[in-house]
Amino acid sequence: GMGRGQISASLSNWRSIASIVAPLLFGNTYAWATENPEIRYIPGLPFFIIAALTVLAEKTFREISDQDLDLKVNQKHESQSKLSSKLISVPVKVKQEMKPVVNVQNPISTG
């Protein structure tokens, strides 16, 4: 399989591609949707497309099971329990409460 570094690099590359393509795509969509106000004037069309793509992605994500992704559900819980047991066994040092030192002297002499 792919290591974490390869996955991170792959996601970064996809973000870079999206940041180049998206402004071009949605800018041209906006220009097309508003070029002839007599025929069509839909300035919010790019936002409707973005919303539809987001809903489609969320629907796809929710339909994919952990088995389809080859995820081991119990592995996540085991690693969390190991981490919490390590955290519980760490000794905790408590700082003593510090009391303010008050020096009562009158800098103004009344003599």
C-alpha positions in Angstrom: 0.0 0.0 0.0 0.9 3.6 0.0 2.7 5.2 3.0 1.3 8.2 4.8 3.8 10.5 3.0 2.7 9.4 -0.4 -1.0 9.8 0.5 -0.3 13.3 1.9 1.6 14.3 -1.3 -1.2 12.9 -3.5 -3.8 14.9 -1.6 -1.7 18.0 -1.8 -1.3 17.5 -5.6 -5.1 17.2 -6.0 -5.6 20.3 -4.0 -3.2 22.2 -6.2 -4.9 21.0 -9.3 -8.3 22.0 -7.9 -7.0 25.5 -6.9 -6.0 26.0 -10.6 -9.0 24.5 -12.3 -11.8 25.7 -10.0 -11.5 29.5 -10.6 -11.3 28.9 -14.3 -14.3 26.6 -14.4 -16.5 28.7 -12.1 -15.4 32.0 -13.6 -16.4 30.8 -17.0 -19.6 29.4 -15.7 -20.5 32.8 -14.1 -19.6 34.6 -17.4 -21.8 32.2 -19.4 -24.7 32.4 -16.9 -24.8 36.2 -17.0 -23.7 37.1 -20.6 -27.3 37.6 -21.9 -29.6 38.9 -19.2 -32.6 38.7 -21.6 -32.1 35.0 -22.1 -30.6 33.9 -18.8 -29.4 35.7 -15.7 -28.3 33.2 -13.1 -25.3 34.8 -11.2 -25.5 32.1 -8.5 -25.1 29.2 -10.9 -21.4 28.5 -9.8 -22.6 28.2 -6.2 -25.4 25.9 -7.2 -22.9 23.7 -9.0 -20.5 23.7 -6.0 -23.4 22.8 -3.7 -24.5 19.9 -6.0 -20.9 18.6 -6.2 -20.6 18.8 -2.4 -23.9 16.8 -1.9 -22.7 14.2 -4.5 -19.3 13.8 -2.7 -21.0 13.5 0.7 -23.5 10.9 -0.6 -20.6 8.9 -2.1 -18.6 9.1 1.1 -21.5 7.9 3.2 -22.2 4.9 1.0 -18.6 3.5 1.1 -18.2 1.0 3.9 -15.1 0.5 6.0 -14.7 -2.9 4.3 -14.7 -1.3 0.8 -11.8 0.9 2.1 -10.0 -2.0 3.7 -10.2 -0.2 7.1 -9.8 -2.2 10.3 -12.3 -0.7 12.6 -10.9 -2.4 15.8 -7.4 -1.2 15.1 -8.4 2.4 15.6 -10.0 1.6 19.0 -7.0 -0.5 20.1 -4.6 2.3 19.4 -6.7 4.8 21.3 -7.0 2.5 24.3 -3.2 1.9 24.3 -2.7 5.7 24.2 -5.1 6.4 27.0 -3.5 3.7 29.2 -0.1 5.4 28.6 -1.6 8.7 29.5 -3.1 7.4 32.7 0.2 5.9 33.9 2.2 9.2 33.5 2.9 10.7 36.9 1.5 14.2 37.3 3.4 16.9 39.2 1.4 19.5 40.9 2.9 22.9 41.4 2.6 24.4 44.9 0.4 27.5 45.2 2.5 30.6 45.2 1.6 33.3 47.6 2.2 36.9 46.6 4.8 38.8 48.6 3.4 42.1 49.8 5.9 44.7 50.8 4.1 47.5 52.6 6.2 50.6 52.5 5.1 54.1 51.9 7.3 55.7 49.3 6.0 59.1 50.0 7.4 60.5 53.2 5.1 62.8 55.2 7.7 64.4 57.3 
